[in-house]
């Protein structure tokens, strides 16, 4: 039965490569990301005890007691925005006490979805941004962040202009969950991976964002919520080269062309520069390049090189392969990718639980694919991802 399955899978992959459908290559006009400032993307569900992430943010800001301007505009109303900064709850510190405990000087910017029409124009709030080394956005709803900081035509309010100037002058723009999503433009969110692939369109889920990440989209809670399908669709439809899928309790710090990972889990970097999209009623594509990075790893967005301090895997630990029957279940993509670089078989196939249609995602390796492992953490470099149904 297993042999028949693998033979059928091989046939699917080969058929996919020689498909008679028209292939549309990724836009040649897309350039690799290159930023002048610093962006600190947190994947949500950040533990108060994650000293690695908080200390990395403090170091990025210059070390000694940096001032951090906290915007809680992702909250659903002004009271919730106030409470997020000022009020501890069971098991979680307020942002004021949390950042103070790690040596920051936190200052709240009193803007919310209820009062942005005045607060986004106040000089006192602009002064807070100008005097800070870090600007931090909370989780919640990325559309609230955008509504509060951008005008109805998508242009900057004076407060957003100050935030953008902070970025271009070398300050750190940070955010968790929705606060990371909003750094893209367009940004996207809502919906699950299967729906993106079936609809074959990410645009209904997209909105105007900040554009701090000029050639990338960000997604958070990434493999905890099985979001590979939606980021693959988004990089195509939003015309981006890179997709950054940041897992929970994990951060990706982007300083110019260098992106470094901190925290508990991993970050998926999707490189769509060589991807081809196949005309079809549902999403089909081939040639995505995927890197999976964990704490201490870095990626250069210009040279496309992965740097890992872990040990290179030269002899696979696992024989055979790992195929997932529910690829968008929690951490199934992580398992598929990390097993691939530490097994004898050259590919794994992940299928969707849903069957109308049932999508298959093939993770394969070639001569450029490398795996690294130390202290129970993996790194995967140059994994090839194809999608069919």
C-alpha positions as a Markdown table, in Angstrom:
| # | Residue | x | y | z |
|---|---|---|---|---|
| 1 | Unk | 0.0 | 0.0 | 0.0 |
| 2 | Unk | 2.8 | 2.4 | 1.0 |
| 3 | Unk | 4.7 | 1.6 | -2.2 |
| 4 | Unk | 1.7 | 2.3 | -4.3 |
| 5 | Unk | 1.2 | 5.6 | -2.5 |
| 6 | Unk | 4.8 | 6.7 | -3.2 |
| 7 | Unk | 4.6 | 5.6 | -6.9 |
| 8 | Unk | 1.3 | 7.6 | -7.3 |
| 9 | Unk | 2.9 | 10.6 | -5.5 |
| 10 | Unk | 5.9 | 10.4 | -7.9 |
| 11 | Unk | 3.5 | 10.4 | -10.9 |
| 12 | Unk | 1.7 | 13.4 | -9.5 |
| 13 | Unk | 4.9 | 15.4 | -9.0 |
| 14 | Unk | 6.1 | 14.5 | -12.6 |
| 15 | Unk | 2.8 | 15.3 | -14.1 |
| 16 | Unk | 2.7 | 18.6 | -12.2 |
| 17 | Unk | 6.1 | 19.6 | -13.7 |
| 18 | Unk | 5.0 | 18.9 | -17.3 |
| 19 | Unk | 1.5 | 20.2 | -16.9 |
| 20 | Unk | -0.2 | 21.4 | -20.0 |
| 21 | Unk | -1.6 | 24.3 | -18.1 |
| 22 | Unk | -0.1 | 27.7 | -18.9 |
| 23 | Unk | 2.7 | 28.7 | -16.4 |
| 24 | Unk | 3.0 | 32.3 | -15.3 |
| 25 | Unk | 6.4 | 33.1 | -13.9 |
| 26 | Unk | 6.9 | 35.4 | -10.9 |
| 27 | Unk | 7.1 | 39.1 | -11.8 |
| 28 | Unk | 10.6 | 40.0 | -13.0 |
| 29 | Unk | 10.1 | 43.5 | -11.6 |
| 30 | Unk | 10.1 | 42.4 | -8.0 |
| 31 | Unk | 13.4 | 43.2 | -6.2 |
| 32 | Unk | 14.8 | 41.7 | -3.0 |
| 33 | Unk | 13.9 | 43.5 | 0.2 |
| 34 | Unk | 16.3 | 46.1 | 1.4 |
| 35 | Unk | 15.4 | 48.4 | 4.3 |
| 36 | Unk | 17.2 | 51.2 | 6.0 |
| 37 | Unk | 15.6 | 50.7 | 9.4 |
| 38 | Unk | 15.0 | 47.9 | 11.8 |
| 39 | Unk | 11.8 | 45.8 | 12.0 |
| 40 | Unk | 11.1 | 43.4 | 14.9 |
| 41 | Unk | 8.3 | 41.0 | 14.0 |
| 42 | Unk | 6.8 | 38.9 | 16.9 |
| 43 | Unk | 4.6 | 35.9 | 16.0 |
| 44 | Unk | 2.1 | 36.4 | 18.9 |
| 45 | Unk | 1.5 | 34.6 | 22.1 |
| 46 | Unk | 4.8 | 36.0 | 23.5 |
| 47 | Unk | 5.5 | 34.7 | 26.9 |
| 48 | Unk | 6.4 | 37.3 | 29.6 |
| 49 | Unk | 9.3 | 35.1 | 30.5 |
| 50 | Unk | 10.9 | 35.0 | 27.0 |
| 51 | Unk | 14.0 | 36.9 | 28.0 |
| 52 | Unk | 15.7 | 36.0 | 24.7 |
| 53 | Unk | 13.2 | 38.0 | 22.6 |
| 54 | Unk | 12.9 | 41.0 | 25.0 |
| 55 | Unk | 16.7 | 41.3 | 25.3 |
| 56 | Unk | 17.2 | 41.0 | 21.6 |
| 57 | Unk | 14.7 | 43.9 | 21.1 |
| 58 | Unk | 16.5 | 45.9 | 23.7 |
| 59 | Unk | 19.9 | 45.2 | 22.0 |
| 60 | Unk | 18.4 | 46.3 | 18.6 |
| 61 | Unk | 17.4 | 49.6 | 20.2 |
| 62 | Unk | 20.8 | 50.3 | 21.6 |
| 63 | Unk | 20.9 | 48.5 | 24.9 |
| 64 | Unk | 20.8 | 50.7 | 27.9 |
| 65 | Unk | 17.2 | 51.6 | 29.0 |
| 66 | Unk | 15.8 | 52.4 | 25.6 |
| 67 | Unk | 12.6 | 54.4 | 25.4 |
| 68 | Unk | 9.7 | 52.4 | 23.8 |
| 69 | Unk | 6.6 | 54.1 | 22.5 |
| 70 | Unk | 3.7 | 51.6 | 22.9 |
| 71 | Unk | 0.7 | 51.9 | 20.6 |
| 72 | Unk | -2.2 | 49.6 | 21.6 |
| 73 | Unk | -4.4 | 50.6 | 18.6 |
| 74 | Unk | -5.1 | 47.0 | 17.8 |
| 75 | Unk | -7.5 | 46.9 | 20.8 |
| 76 | Unk | -11.2 | 47.0 | 20.2 |
| 77 | Unk | -11.9 | 50.3 | 22.1 |
| 78 | Unk | -10.1 | 53.0 | 24.1 |
| 79 | Unk | -10.7 | 51.3 | 27.5 |
| 80 | Unk | -9.1 | 48.0 | 26.2 |
| 81 | Unk | -6.2 | 50.0 | 24.7 |
| 82 | Unk | -5.7 | 51.8 | 28.1 |
| 83 | Unk | -5.9 | 48.5 | 30.0 |
| 84 | Unk | -3.4 | 46.7 | 27.8 |
| 85 | Unk | -0.7 | 49.2 | 28.7 |
| 86 | Unk | -1.6 | 49.9 | 32.4 |
| 87 | Unk | -3.4 | 46.9 | 33.9 |
| 88 | Unk | -1.9 | 43.5 | 34.8 |
| 89 | Unk | -4.1 | 40.5 | 34.4 |
| 90 | Unk | -3.8 | 37.0 | 35.8 |
| 91 | Unk | -0.7 | 35.4 | 34.2 |
| 92 | Unk | 0.2 | 38.4 | 32.1 |
| 93 | Unk | 1.8 | 41.8 | 32.9 |
| 94 | Unk | 0.7 | 45.1 | 31.4 |
| 95 | Unk | 2.9 | 46.4 | 28.7 |
| 96 | Unk | 4.1 | 49.1 | 31.1 |
| 97 | Unk | 5.3 | 46.6 | 33.8 |
| 98 | Unk | 6.4 | 44.0 | 31.2 |
| 99 | Unk | 8.8 | 46.3 | 29.3 |
| 100 | Unk | 9.9 | 48.0 | 32.5 |
| 101 | Unk | 10.9 | 44.6 | 33.9 |
| 102 | Unk | 13.3 | 44.1 | 31.0 |
| 103 | Unk | 15.0 | 47.5 | 31.3 |
| 104 | Unk | 12.9 | 49.6 | 28.8 |
| 105 | Unk | 11.3 | 53.0 | 29.5 |
| 106 | Unk | 7.8 | 52.4 | 28.2 |
| 107 | Unk | 5.5 | 55.3 | 27.3 |
| 108 | Unk | 2.0 | 54.9 | 26.1 |
| 109 | Unk | 0.7 | 56.8 | 23.1 |
| 110 | Unk | -3.0 | 57.4 | 24.0 |
| 111 | Unk | -4.5 | 56.7 | 20.6 |
| 112 | Unk | -7.2 | 54.1 | 19.9 |
| 113 | Unk | -9.9 | 53.2 | 17.4 |
| 114 | Unk | -12.2 | 55.6 | 19.3 |
| 115 | Unk | -10.1 | 58.8 | 19.2 |
| 116 | Unk | -7.6 | 58.6 | 16.3 |
| 117 | Unk | -9.2 | 61.5 | 14.4 |
| 118 | Unk | -7.7 | 63.8 | 17.0 |
| 119 | Unk | -4.8 | 61.8 | 18.6 |
| 120 | Unk | -3.1 | 61.0 | 15.3 |
| 121 | Unk | -2.6 | 64.8 | 14.8 |
| 122 | Unk | -1.4 | 65.8 | 18.3 |
| 123 | Unk | 2.1 | 67.1 | 18.7 |
| 124 | Unk | 2.4 | 65.6 | 22.1 |
| 125 | Unk | 2.0 | 62.1 | 20.6 |
| 126 | Unk | 4.4 | 62.9 | 17.8 |
| 127 | Unk | 7.0 | 64.0 | 20.4 |
| 128 | Unk | 6.7 | 60.6 | 22.1 |
| 129 | Unk | 7.6 | 58.9 | 18.9 |
| 130 | Unk | 10.4 | 61.3 | 18.1 |
| 131 | Unk | 12.0 | 60.7 | 21.5 |
| 132 | Unk | 11.7 | 56.9 | 21.4 |
| 133 | Unk | 14.2 | 54.3 | 20.2 |
| 134 | Unk | 11.5 | 51.7 | 19.6 |
| 135 | Unk | 7.9 | 51.9 | 18.4 |
| 136 | Unk | 5.8 | 48.9 | 19.4 |
| 137 | Unk | 2.3 | 47.8 | 18.2 |
| 138 | Unk | 0.2 | 45.4 | 20.1 |
| 139 | Unk | -1.9 | 42.4 | 18.9 |
| 140 | Unk | -5.6 | 42.5 | 18.2 |
| 141 | Unk | -6.8 | 43.6 | 14.8 |
| 142 | Unk | -4.4 | 44.9 | 12.2 |
| 143 | Unk | -7.2 | 46.9 | 10.5 |
| 144 | Unk | -7.6 | 49.0 | 13.6 |
| 145 | Unk | -3.9 | 49.8 | 13.5 |
| 146 | Unk | -4.2 | 51.0 | 9.9 |
| 147 | Unk | -7.4 | 52.9 | 10.5 |
| 148 | Unk | -5.9 | 54.7 | 13.4 |
| 149 | Unk | -2.6 | 55.7 | 11.7 |
| 150 | Unk | -3.5 | 56.1 | 8.1 |
| 151 | Unk | -5.9 | 58.5 | 6.4 |
| 152 | Unk | -8.9 | 57.2 | 4.5 |
| 153 | Unk | -6.9 | 57.5 | 1.2 |
| 154 | Unk | -4.1 | 55.4 | 2.6 |
| 155 | Unk | -1.7 | 58.3 | 3.2 |
| 156 | Unk | 0.1 | 59.0 | 6.4 |
| 157 | Unk | -1.3 | 60.9 | 9.3 |
| 158 | Unk | 1.2 | 63.1 | 11.1 |
| 159 | Unk | 1.7 | 60.5 | 13.7 |
| 160 | Unk | 2.3 | 57.8 | 11.1 |
| 161 | Unk | 4.7 | 60.1 | 9.3 |
| 162 | Unk | 6.7 | 60.4 | 12.6 |
| 163 | Unk | 6.8 | 56.6 | 12.9 |
| 164 | Unk | 8.0 | 56.2 | 9.3 |
| 165 | Unk | 10.7 | 58.8 | 9.9 |
| 166 | Unk | 11.7 | 56.9 | 13.0 |
| 167 | Unk | 12.2 | 53.8 | 10.8 |
| 168 | Unk | 14.2 | 55.5 | 8.1 |
| 169 | Unk | 16.4 | 57.2 | 10.7 |
| 170 | Unk | 17.4 | 53.8 | 12.2 |
| 171 | Unk | 14.8 | 53.3 | 14.9 |
| 172 | Unk | 13.2 | 50.0 | 15.6 |
| 173 | Unk | 9.6 | 49.3 | 14.5 |
| 174 | Unk | 8.2 | 46.3 | 16.5 |
| 175 | Unk | 4.9 | 44.5 | 16.7 |
| 176 | Unk | 3.3 | 41.3 | 17.8 |
| 177 | Unk | 0.6 | 39.4 | 16.0 |
| 178 | Unk | -1.6 | 42.1 | 14.3 |
| 179 | Unk | 1.2 | 44.6 | 15.1 |
| 180 | Unk | 3.5 | 42.5 | 12.9 |
| 181 | Unk | 0.9 | 42.0 | 10.1 |
| 182 | Unk | 0.3 | 45.7 | 9.6 |
| 183 | Unk | 3.9 | 46.3 | 8.7 |
| 184 | Unk | 3.3 | 45.0 | 5.2 |
| 185 | Unk | 1.4 | 46.8 | 2.4 |
| 186 | Unk | -0.9 | 45.4 | 1.3 |
| 187 | Unk | -1.3 | 43.4 | 4.5 |
| 188 | Unk | -3.6 | 40.4 | 4.8 |
| 189 | Unk | -5.3 | 38.4 | 7.4 |
| 190 | Unk | -8.5 | 36.5 | 8.2 |
| 191 | Unk | -9.4 | 33.2 | 6.6 |
| 192 | Unk | -7.6 | 29.8 | 6.8 |
| 193 | Unk | -5.1 | 28.2 | 4.4 |
| 194 | Unk | -7.5 | 25.9 | 2.7 |
| 195 | Unk | -9.9 | 28.7 | 1.8 |
| 196 | Unk | -7.1 | 30.7 | 0.3 |
| 197 | Unk | -6.1 | 27.8 | -1.9 |
| 198 | Unk | -9.6 | 26.9 | -2.9 |
| 199 | Unk | -10.7 | 30.4 | -3.7 |
| 200 | Unk | -7.3 | 30.9 | -5.4 |
| 201 | Unk | -7.3 | 34.5 | -4.3 |
| 202 | Unk | -5.8 | 36.4 | -1.3 |
| 203 | Unk | -7.1 | 39.8 | -2.4 |
| 204 | Unk | -10.4 | 39.5 | -0.5 |
| 205 | Unk | -8.4 | 39.2 | 2.7 |
| 206 | Unk | -6.1 | 42.2 | 2.0 |
| 207 | Unk | -6.1 | 45.7 | 3.2 |
| 208 | Unk | -3.8 | 48.8 | 3.2 |
| 209 | Unk | -0.9 | 48.5 | 5.6 |
| 210 | Unk | 2.1 | 50.5 | 6.7 |
| 211 | Unk | 4.6 | 49.3 | 4.0 |
| 212 | Unk | 7.5 | 49.1 | 6.5 |
| 213 | Unk | 8.3 | 45.8 | 4.8 |
| 214 | Unk | 8.4 | 47.0 | 1.1 |
| 215 | Unk | 8.9 | 43.6 | -0.6 |
| 216 | Unk | 7.5 | 41.1 | 1.9 |
| 217 | Unk | 4.3 | 40.1 | 3.7 |
| 218 | Unk | 4.2 | 38.9 | 7.3 |
| 219 | Unk | 2.0 | 36.3 | 8.9 |
| 220 | Unk | 2.0 | 35.3 | 12.6 |
| 221 | Unk | 0.9 | 32.4 | 14.8 |
| 222 | Unk | 2.2 | 30.7 | 11.7 |
| 223 | Unk | 2.4 | 27.0 | 12.0 |
| 224 | Unk | 0.4 | 26.8 | 15.3 |
| 225 | Unk | -2.5 | 27.7 | 13.0 |
| 226 | Unk | -1.3 | 26.0 | 9.8 |
| 227 | Unk | -0.9 | 29.2 | 7.7 |
| 228 | Unk | 1.4 | 28.0 | 4.9 |
| 229 | Unk | -1.4 | 27.9 | 2.3 |
| 230 | Unk | -2.4 | 31.5 | 2.8 |
| 231 | Unk | 1.1 | 32.9 | 2.7 |
| 232 | Unk | 1.8 | 31.1 | -0.6 |
| 233 | Unk | -1.3 | 32.7 | -2.1 |
| 234 | Unk | -0.5 | 36.1 | -0.6 |
| 235 | Unk | 3.0 | 36.4 | -2.0 |
| 236 | Unk | 1.6 | 35.8 | -5.4 |
| 237 | Unk | -1.4 | 38.1 | -5.2 |
| 238 | Unk | 0.3 | 40.9 | -3.3 |
| 239 | Unk | 3.3 | 40.6 | -5.7 |
| 240 | Unk | 6.0 | 40.1 | -3.0 |
| 241 | Unk | 9.2 | 38.3 | -3.2 |
| 242 | Unk | 9.3 | 37.2 | 0.5 |
| 243 | Unk | 6.8 | 35.9 | 3.0 |
| 244 | Unk | 7.8 | 35.7 | 6.6 |
| 245 | Unk | 5.8 | 33.2 | 8.7 |
| 246 | Unk | 6.6 | 33.8 | 12.3 |
| 247 | Unk | 5.6 | 31.2 | 14.9 |
| 248 | Unk | 4.3 | 31.9 | 18.4 |
| 249 | Unk | 6.7 | 33.1 | 21.1 |
| 250 | Unk | 9.2 | 33.7 | 18.4 |
| 251 | Unk | 10.6 | 36.9 | 16.7 |
| 252 | Unk | 12.3 | 37.8 | 13.4 |
| 253 | Unk | 14.5 | 40.8 | 13.6 |
| 254 | Unk | 15.2 | 42.4 | 10.2 |
| 255 | Unk | 18.1 | 44.9 | 10.2 |
| 256 | Unk | 18.8 | 46.0 | 6.6 |
| 257 | Unk | 19.3 | 42.8 | 4.6 |
| 258 | Unk | 19.9 | 40.5 | 7.6 |
| 259 | Unk | 16.9 | 38.7 | 9.3 |
| 260 | Unk | 17.7 | 36.9 | 12.6 |
| 261 | Unk | 15.5 | 34.6 | 14.6 |
| 262 | Unk | 15.0 | 34.6 | 18.4 |
| 263 | Unk | 12.7 | 32.7 | 20.7 |
| 264 | Unk | 11.0 | 29.3 | 21.2 |
| 265 | Unk | 10.0 | 28.1 | 17.8 |
| 266 | Unk | 10.8 | 29.0 | 14.2 |
| 267 | Unk | 10.3 | 31.3 | 11.3 |
| 268 | Unk | 9.4 | 30.2 | 7.7 |
| 269 | Unk | 10.9 | 32.3 | 5.0 |
| 270 | Unk | 9.2 | 31.9 | 1.7 |
| 271 | Unk | 11.2 | 33.0 | -1.4 |
| 272 | Unk | 8.8 | 33.3 | -4.4 |
| 273 | Unk | 11.4 | 34.8 | -6.8 |
| 274 | Unk | 11.6 | 31.6 | -8.8 |
| 275 | Unk | 8.0 | 30.4 | -8.3 |
| 276 | Unk | 5.7 | 29.7 | -11.2 |
| 277 | Unk | 1.9 | 29.8 | -11.0 |
| 278 | Unk | -0.2 | 27.5 | -13.0 |
| 279 | Unk | -3.6 | 28.7 | -14.4 |
| 280 | Unk | -6.2 | 26.7 | -12.7 |
| 281 | Unk | -9.6 | 27.1 | -10.9 |
| 282 | Unk | -7.8 | 26.5 | -7.6 |
| 283 | Unk | -4.3 | 27.4 | -6.5 |
| 284 | Unk | -1.4 | 25.5 | -8.2 |
| 285 | Unk | 2.2 | 26.5 | -8.2 |
| 286 | Unk | 5.7 | 25.1 | -8.2 |
| 287 | Unk | 9.2 | 26.3 | -7.3 |
| 288 | Unk | 8.7 | 28.1 | -4.0 |
| 289 | Unk | 11.9 | 28.0 | -2.0 |
| 290 | Unk | 11.4 | 27.6 | 1.8 |
| 291 | Unk | 13.8 | 28.1 | 4.7 |
| 292 | Unk | 12.9 | 27.2 | 8.2 |
| 293 | Unk | 15.0 | 29.1 | 10.8 |
| 294 | Unk | 15.2 | 28.8 | 14.6 |
| 295 | Unk | 17.0 | 30.7 | 17.4 |
| 296 | Unk | 20.3 | 32.1 | 16.3 |
| 297 | Unk | 19.8 | 31.5 | 12.6 |
| 298 | Unk | 19.9 | 34.3 | 10.1 |
| 299 | Unk | 19.0 | 34.9 | 6.5 |
| 300 | Unk | 20.4 | 37.5 | 4.1 |
| 301 | Unk | 17.6 | 38.8 | 1.8 |
| 302 | Unk | 20.1 | 40.1 | -0.7 |
| 303 | Unk | 22.4 | 37.1 | -1.1 |
| 304 | Unk | 19.6 | 34.6 | -0.1 |
| 305 | Unk | 22.1 | 32.8 | 2.2 |
| 306 | Unk | 21.2 | 31.0 | 5.4 |
| 307 | Unk | 23.7 | 31.1 | 8.3 |
| 308 | Unk | 23.2 | 28.6 | 11.1 |
| 309 | Unk | 25.3 | 27.9 | 14.2 |
| 310 | Unk | 23.9 | 24.4 | 14.4 |
| 311 | Unk | 25.7 | 21.3 | 13.1 |
| 312 | Unk | 25.2 | 20.3 | 9.5 |
| 313 | Unk | 23.3 | 17.1 | 9.0 |
| 314 | Unk | 25.5 | 14.7 | 7.0 |
| 315 | Unk | 23.9 | 11.4 | 7.8 |
| 316 | Unk | 20.0 | 11.2 | 8.0 |
| 317 | Unk | 18.6 | 9.9 | 11.2 |
| 318 | Unk | 15.3 | 8.7 | 9.8 |
| 319 | Unk | 14.7 | 6.2 | 7.1 |
| 320 | Unk | 11.8 | 6.5 | 4.7 |
| 321 | Unk | 9.6 | 9.6 | 4.7 |
| 322 | Unk | 6.9 | 11.5 | 6.6 |
| 323 | Unk | 3.6 | 12.3 | 4.9 |
| 324 | Unk | 0.9 | 14.3 | 6.6 |
| 325 | Unk | -2.8 | 13.7 | 6.1 |
| 326 | Unk | -3.7 | 17.1 | 7.6 |
| 327 | Unk | -1.0 | 19.5 | 6.5 |
| 328 | Unk | -2.6 | 22.6 | 8.0 |
| 329 | Unk | -3.0 | 21.1 | 11.5 |
| 330 | Unk | -0.8 | 22.6 | 14.2 |
| 331 | Unk | 2.9 | 22.2 | 13.4 |
| 332 | Unk | 2.4 | 19.6 | 10.6 |
| 333 | Unk | 4.4 | 21.8 | 8.2 |
| 334 | Unk | 7.2 | 22.1 | 10.7 |
| 335 | Unk | 7.4 | 18.4 | 11.0 |
| 336 | Unk | 7.2 | 17.8 | 7.3 |
| 337 | Unk | 10.1 | 20.3 | 6.6 |
| 338 | Unk | 12.4 | 19.3 | 9.5 |
| 339 | Unk | 11.9 | 15.6 | 8.8 |
| 340 | Unk | 12.8 | 16.1 | 5.1 |
| 341 | Unk | 16.3 | 17.4 | 5.9 |
| 342 | Unk | 16.9 | 14.5 | 8.3 |
| 343 | Unk | 15.6 | 11.5 | 6.3 |
| 344 | Unk | 16.6 | 9.3 | 3.4 |
| 345 | Unk | 13.6 | 10.0 | 1.2 |
| 346 | Unk | 13.9 | 13.1 | -1.1 |
| 347 | Unk | 10.4 | 14.4 | -0.5 |
| 348 | Unk | 7.4 | 14.5 | 1.8 |
| 349 | Unk | 3.8 | 15.1 | 0.8 |
| 350 | Unk | 1.3 | 16.9 | 2.9 |
| 351 | Unk | -2.4 | 16.7 | 2.1 |
| 352 | Unk | -5.4 | 18.7 | 3.2 |
| 353 | Unk | -8.0 | 17.1 | 5.4 |
| 354 | Unk | -10.6 | 18.7 | 3.2 |
| 355 | Unk | -11.3 | 16.8 | -0.1 |
| 356 | Unk | -13.3 | 19.1 | -2.3 |
| 357 | Unk | -10.7 | 19.6 | -3.7 |
| 358 | Unk | -7.9 | 17.9 | -1.7 |
| 359 | Unk | -4.7 | 19.8 | -2.0 |
| 360 | Unk | -1.2 | 18.2 | -1.9 |
| 361 | Unk | 1.9 | 20.1 | -0.9 |
| 362 | Unk | 5.2 | 18.5 | -1.9 |
| 363 | Unk | 8.3 | 19.3 | 0.1 |
| 364 | Unk | 11.4 | 18.2 | -1.8 |
| 365 | Unk | 15.1 | 18.5 | -1.6 |
| 366 | Unk | 17.9 | 18.8 | -4.1 |
| 367 | Unk | 21.6 | 19.2 | -4.1 |
| 368 | Unk | 21.3 | 22.7 | -2.5 |
| 369 | Unk | 19.0 | 21.6 | 0.3 |
| 370 | Unk | 20.7 | 21.5 | 3.7 |
| 371 | Unk | 19.6 | 20.6 | 7.2 |
| 372 | Unk | 21.2 | 21.6 | 10.6 |
| 373 | Unk | 20.5 | 20.3 | 14.1 |
| 374 | Unk | 21.6 | 21.1 | 17.6 |
| 375 | Unk | 19.9 | 21.2 | 21.1 |
| 376 | Unk | 16.6 | 19.7 | 19.7 |
| 377 | Unk | 16.2 | 22.5 | 17.1 |
| 378 | Unk | 16.4 | 22.2 | 13.4 |
| 379 | Unk | 17.2 | 24.5 | 10.5 |
| 380 | Unk | 16.2 | 23.8 | 6.9 |
| 381 | Unk | 17.7 | 25.5 | 3.9 |
| 382 | Unk | 16.4 | 25.5 | 0.3 |
| 383 | Unk | 13.4 | 23.2 | 0.6 |
| 384 | Unk | 11.4 | 23.2 | -2.6 |
| 385 | Unk | 7.6 | 23.6 | -2.3 |
| 386 | Unk | 5.0 | 22.7 | -4.9 |
| 387 | Unk | 1.2 | 22.8 | -4.6 |
| 388 | Unk | -1.3 | 20.9 | -6.6 |
| 389 | Unk | -4.8 | 19.4 | -6.2 |
